Structure formats: C-alpha cells, structure tokens
Amino acid sequence: MQNLLDPAILFFVFGVLAGALKSNLEIPPAIAKFLSLYLLMALGLKGGFALSHSGLSTSVMVSLAAAMLMAFIVPTLGYQLLKNRVSRFDAAAIAASYGSVSAVTFVTAMQYLEAKGMSPGGHMAVALVVMESPAIIMGVLLANMLRHAQPGAATSSQGAGVTAPGGPNVVPPLSKILHESFTDGAHLLLLGAMAVGYLSGDAGKAVMAPFSSDLFKGMLAFFLLDMGLMVARNFDSIQHRSAVLIVYASLGPMLHAAMALSLAIVLQLPAADGALLMVLSASASYIVVPAVLRYAIPEANPSIYFGLSLGITFPLNILIGIPVYTALARHFLG
C-alpha cells in the first residue's frame, strides 16, 4: 500500500485515469523523449558512481552472468508456452518482448529500493543493457527458422502483420538488426553516462548531484504520468485478446521473477541485486524491442506484443510487482 502512495506511482495512476476518461491531457513527444533520456543519463551516472566504489569484483561478474542467463531462459520458455496457442510468429515476437527488459520499470525499482534503504550495485545498470539484445537475437532466429519451414508466410494469425520496407517478405539481415539493437541510442547513453560516472568518481558525483539526484524523483513522476496516459490509450488493443495471452501477460512475469529469485538464492546474490534481477526478468520491453520487431518480424501482429507488455505487464509490475519482488528478495536473500 505504501508503494501506491509514492508520488511517482500516484502520478502514474492519475495518468491512467486521465487517459481512461478520454482527457486531452498529453505530454508533447519531444518532452517525453527528453524525460526518457534524462532518466537514462541519471541512472547511468548513479550506476557509474556506485561502480567506481565496488569495482568489477567476482560478485559483480556473477550478477551479470545471472542476468545473461535469464535473458536466454525467459524468451525460450515464453516461446515454448505460446507456440501452439497463437501464431508462431506472434509467439516469437511475444517471447522477444518478454525476454527483454523495461528501462522505466528498472528506474522505478531503483527509486523504490533506495527509498527502502537498499543499495543495489551500479553494475545492475549494465545488466539492464546486456539483457536487451539476447531476446531480440532469439526472436529473430526463431522467425528465420519459421520462414524456412513455412516459405511465403507473411502475416500473423490475425492478418495484421506489418510489411517491412522494400516490399512484402523483405526482412532486414540479422547483422543489420543486431547493429540497431547494440547501437540503440538509449543503450549508448546509459553506457556512456555510466562510463562518465565511473571515471569521475566522487568528484563527479558531487558536481552532478543536483542533476542526477535532486531532480530525479520529479522527472520520474512526470515520465510515469506520460506512461499512465500511454497505458490507457492501449486498453483497446488488449480487450479482445485470448485468455491465454491475458494469463501469460499477467502471470508469466511472476514465473520469470520466481525463476530469477531461485537463481539469486543459488548464487547468493545480495538482496538488492536479487530484487533488481527479479524486476528485470519480470519486465517486458515496449519501446526498443517493438521498434526492432516491427521490421525484423513483420509477420507478427504489433498490437499483440506491444499491447500485452504495455497494457498489462507494465502497470502490474509498477503497482504490485516491484514491492512484492523486493519483499521476497529481502526475505530469502537477507
């Protein structure tokens, strides 16, 4: 309940309500983009400052290895669960979306953990980056395998596939898709800011504190207001989806978080790192991955993988998941 009374979360709820009421309230796209870039830069700086203290220890490498492992397990499991229940191209796209991560969910979780007096390692921002691409790779490889098995397939089961540039069935080569994934501006900004924080250390932290710390909470609240409006606008895209997809979008993240918790217990990760591993494993991408999949898997229906991740999984994680994952991590990891 305390999480719901956090100002940033309340602004998210307000955005959902305003959107549901068909209000004309909106955040201009340019401002929304700036807010996103600010949060990534501030997060990167915080991670870099923290990493400058801890260094690349064995525990840091173990946490990153756990993140990489979950980045392969989640899309594999998702595809196996869905491949016989929806179009296999849709299953591959959903698996890629849920195998990837949500930066906004991660930033919100970081803020929540800090408010609880928990200090996750700065390297977990690196985990955010390394968990993005494996799911994209797996989704693209699965789609390519399906194309070889089903020559000429070009649409999803709903007939709403998106034609890639260049005409029907023209899909960019894997190398181009991977290049776009690895050089995505959000990733580069996050890593660049982390490098700046790491190199500048305590002196840089003191100089940048008004930017990276003092403004952070207000900027996050403003951005979550915009996300609430986006969630409300996407309610229509999930109203008529099958029960299987609704259940997967609702319960799948909990299963992924439980698997991450089990892995964290086995590897004896710190509670804060374990909580963030659970958050990352339970989240789903609704920005980077859908943008790539639109051209990488044009046979899939974008309204399915985008609508499920943004309309169901994102609000569930923001409102319920983060405090639950944190409580479980504290209980089992100390």
C-alpha positions in Angstrom: 0.0 0.0 0.0 2.9 2.3 0.8 4.2 1.9 -2.8 0.8 3.2 -4.1 1.2 6.3 -2.1 4.5 7.2 -3.6 4.1 10.5 -5.6 5.6 9.0 -8.7 3.3 6.0 -8.6 0.3 8.2 -7.9 1.1 10.3 -11.0 1.1 7.0 -13.0 -2.3 6.1 -11.6 -3.5 9.6 -12.4 -2.3 9.3 -16.0 -4.2 6.0 -16.4 -7.4 7.6 -15.0 -7.0 10.7 -17.2 -6.5 8.5 -20.3 -9.4 6.3 -19.4 -11.6 9.4 -19.1 -10.5 10.5 -22.6 -9.0 13.6 -21.3 -7.0 15.8 -23.8 -4.1 15.8 -21.3 -0.9 14.9 -23.1 2.9 15.2 -22.8 4.4 16.5 -26.0 6.5 13.8 -27.7 9.6 15.9 -27.6 9.3 16.4 -23.8 8.5 12.7 -23.2 11.7 11.8 -25.2 13.7 14.3 -23.1 12.4 12.8 -19.9 13.4 9.3 -21.1 16.9 10.5 -22.0 17.2 12.3 -18.6 16.3 9.2 -16.7 18.7 7.0 -18.6 21.5 9.5 -18.1 20.9 9.9 -14.4 20.6 6.2 -14.0 23.9 5.7 -15.9 25.6 8.3 -13.7 24.3 6.7 -10.5 25.5 3.3 -11.7 28.9 4.6 -12.7 29.4 6.4 -9.3 28.5 3.2 -7.5 30.6 1.0 -9.7 33.6 3.3 -9.1 33.4 2.2 -5.4 32.8 -1.5 -5.9 34.9 -2.2 -9.0 34.4 -5.3 -11.1 34.5 -7.9 -8.3 33.6 -11.6 -8.6 30.1 -10.9 -7.2 29.6 -8.3 -9.9 30.5 -10.7 -12.6 28.3 -13.4 -11.1 25.3 -11.0 -11.1 25.9 -10.1 -14.7 26.2 -13.8 -15.6 22.8 -14.4 -13.9 21.3 -11.6 -15.9 22.6 -13.0 -19.2 21.3 -16.5 -18.3 17.8 -15.1 -17.5 17.9 -13.2 -20.8 18.0 -16.6 -22.6 15.7 -18.6 -20.3 12.7 -16.2 -20.4 12.3 -16.0 -24.2 12.9 -19.7 -24.6 10.2 -20.6 -22.1 7.8 -18.0 -23.5 8.1 -19.3 -27.0 7.6 -22.9 -25.8 4.5 -22.0 -23.9 2.8 -20.0 -26.7 3.9 -21.6 -29.9 0.9 -23.9 -30.1 -1.6 -21.4 -28.8 -1.0 -18.4 -31.2 0.7 -17.9 -34.5 4.3 -19.0 -34.1 5.5 -15.6 -35.5 3.4 -13.9 -32.8 4.8 -16.4 -30.2 8.4 -15.4 -31.3 7.6 -11.7 -31.1 6.0 -12.0 -27.6 8.9 -14.2 -26.4 11.4 -11.5 -27.6 9.4 -8.7 -25.9 9.1 -10.6 -22.6 12.7 -11.8 -22.7 13.9 -8.2 -23.0 13.6 -5.5 -20.3 11.8 -2.3 -19.5 14.1 0.6 -18.6 11.3 2.6 -16.9 10.4 -0.4 -14.7 14.0 -0.7 -13.8 14.4 3.0 -13.0 11.2 2.9 -10.8 12.5 -0.2 -9.0 15.8 1.6 -8.3 14.0 4.5 -6.8 11.9 2.2 -4.7 14.9 0.2 -3.4 16.7 3.4 -2.5 13.6 4.6 -0.6 13.7 1.3 1.3 17.4 1.9 2.3 18.6 -0.8 -0.1 21.7 -0.1 -2.3 21.9 -2.2 -5.5 25.3 -2.4 -7.2 25.9 0.0 -10.0 26.7 -2.9 -12.3 22.9 -3.7 -12.4 22.6 -0.9 -14.9 24.9 -2.9 -17.1 22.6 -5.9 -16.6 19.8 -3.8 -18.0 21.7 -3.3 -21.2 23.0 -6.9 -21.6 19.5 -8.4 -21.1 18.1 -6.4 -24.1 19.8 -8.0 -27.1 19.7 -11.8 -26.4 15.9 -11.8 -26.6 16.0 -9.9 -29.9 18.5 -12.3 -31.3 16.4 -15.3 -30.2 13.2 -13.8 -31.6 14.8 -13.1 -35.0 16.4 -16.5 -35.2 13.1 -18.2 -34.4 11.4 -16.2 -37.0 14.0 -17.1 -39.6 13.6 -20.8 -38.8 9.8 -20.4 -39.2 10.3 -18.7 -42.6 12.4 -21.6 -43.8 9.8 -24.1 -42.5 6.9 -22.1 -44.0 8.0 -20.4 -47.2 5.9 -17.4 -48.2 4.4 -16.8 -44.7 3.9 -13.1 -44.4 1.1 -12.4 -41.9 0.2 -13.3 -38.4 -2.9 -15.3 -37.5 -4.8 -12.1 -37.2 -3.7 -11.0 -40.7 -2.3 -7.8 -39.3 1.4 -8.2 -39.9 3.5 -5.2 -40.9 5.3 -5.1 -44.2 8.9 -4.4 -43.9 10.5 -1.6 -46.0 11.2 -2.8 -49.5 8.1 -4.8 -50.1 6.4 -7.9 -48.7 8.6 -10.7 -47.2 11.7 -8.4 -47.4 13.3 -8.6 -43.9 16.5 -6.8 -43.0 19.5 -9.1 -42.5 20.3 -10.3 -39.0 23.5 -8.2 -38.9 21.6 -5.0 -39.5 19.0 -5.9 -36.8 21.7 -6.7 -34.3 23.6 -3.5 -35.2 20.5 -1.4 -34.5 20.0 -3.3 -31.2 23.5 -2.8 -29.9 23.8 0.8 -31.1 20.4 1.9 -29.9 20.7 5.5 -28.6 19.2 4.6 -25.2 21.8 1.9 -24.7 24.7 4.1 -25.7 23.5 7.0 -23.5 23.2 4.7 -20.5 26.6 3.1 -21.0 28.2 6.5 -21.8 26.8 8.1 -18.7 27.9 5.1 -16.6 31.4 5.4 -18.0 31.4 9.2 -17.1 30.3 8.3 -13.6 32.9 5.6 -13.2 35.7 7.8 -14.4 34.8 10.9 -12.5 34.1 9.1 -9.2 33.3 11.0 -6.0 34.2 14.4 -7.5 31.8 13.9 -10.4 29.1 12.7 -8.0 29.3 15.9 -6.0 29.2 18.1 -9.1 26.3 16.2 -10.8 24.2 15.6 -7.6 21.8 18.5 -8.4 21.2 16.9 -11.8 21.3 13.2 -11.2 19.8 13.0 -7.7 17.8 16.1 -6.8 15.8 16.3 -10.0 15.4 12.5 -10.4 12.2 11.9 -8.4 10.3 14.8 -10.1 11.4 13.8 -13.5 10.4 10.2 -12.9 6.9 11.3 -11.7 6.5 13.4 -14.8 7.5 10.5 -17.0 5.3 8.0 -15.2 2.4 10.4 -15.8 3.0 10.1 -19.6 3.3 6.3 -19.2 0.0 6.2 -17.5 -1.6 8.0 -20.4 0.0 5.6 -22.8 -1.3 2.6 -20.9 -4.8 3.9 -21.0 -4.6 4.5 -24.8 -3.6 0.9 -25.3 -6.5 -0.6 -23.3 -8.5 -1.2 -26.5 -5.7 -3.3 -28.1 -6.0 -5.9 -25.3 -9.7 -6.1 -24.8 -10.4 -8.9 -27.3 -7.2 -10.9 -26.8 -7.5 -14.6 -26.0 -7.5 -15.7 -22.3 -4.2 -17.5 -22.9 -2.4 -14.2 -23.8 -4.0 -12.3 -20.9 -2.9 -15.0 -18.5 0.6 -15.1 -19.9 0.9 -11.3 -19.6 -0.4 -11.4 -16.0 1.2 -14.5 -14.6 4.3 -15.0 -16.8 6.2 -12.2 -15.2 5.6 -13.7 -11.8 7.0 -17.0 -13.0 10.0 -15.3 -14.5 10.6 -13.4 -11.2 10.4 -16.6 -9.3 13.0 -18.2 -11.5 15.2 -15.2 -11.1 14.8 -15.4 -7.3 15.7 -19.1 -7.3 18.9 -18.3 -9.3 19.7 -15.4 -7.0 19.4 -17.8 -4.0 21.7 -20.4 -5.6 24.3 -17.8 -6.5 23.9 -16.0 -3.1 23.3 -12.6 -4.6 22.8 -9.5 -2.4 19.2 -8.8 -1.7 19.1 -5.5 -3.7 20.8 -7.1 -6.7 18.4 -10.1 -6.4 15.4 -7.8 -6.3 16.6 -6.0 -9.5 17.3 -9.3 -11.2 13.7 -10.3 -10.5 12.4 -6.9 -11.8 14.4 -7.2 -15.0 13.3 -10.8 -15.5 9.6 -9.9 -14.9 9.6 -6.8 -17.1 8.9 -6.7 -20.9 10.1 -4.2 -23.5 7.6 -1.9 -25.0 9.9 0.6 -26.7 13.2 -0.8 -28.1 12.1 -4.4 -28.9 8.8 -3.5 -30.6 10.6 -0.9 -32.7 13.0 -3.6 -33.9 10.4 -6.3 -34.3 8.2 -4.2 -36.5 10.8 -4.7 -39.2 12.5 -7.9 -38.0 9.3 -10.0 -37.7 6.8 -8.2 -40.0 4.6 -11.4 -39.9 3.8 -10.8 -36.2 0.9 -8.5 -35.1 2.4 -5.5 -33.3 -0.8 -4.8 -31.3 -0.4 -8.1 -29.6 3.2 -7.9 -28.2 3.0 -4.2 -27.7 -0.4 -4.2 -26.1 0.3 -7.0 -23.7 3.6 -5.6 -22.5 2.4 -2.0 -22.1 -1.3 -2.6 -21.3 -1.0 -5.4 -18.7 2.6 -6.3 -17.7 3.9 -2.8 -17.2 1.2 -1.5 -14.8 1.2 -4.8 -12.9 4.9 -4.5 -12.3 4.8 -0.8 -11.4 1.8 -1.1 -9.0 2.3 -4.6 -7.5 5.3 -6.4 -8.8 8.2 -4.1 -7.6 7.1 -4.2 -3.9 6.4 -7.9 -4.0 9.7 -8.8 -5.6 11.6 -6.6 -3.1 9.8 -8.2 -0.1 10.6 -11.7 -1.4 14.3 -10.8 -2.1 14.6 -9.4 1.4 13.0 -12.5 2.9 15.1 -15.1 1.0 18.3 -13.2 0.5 18.6 -11.2 3.7 
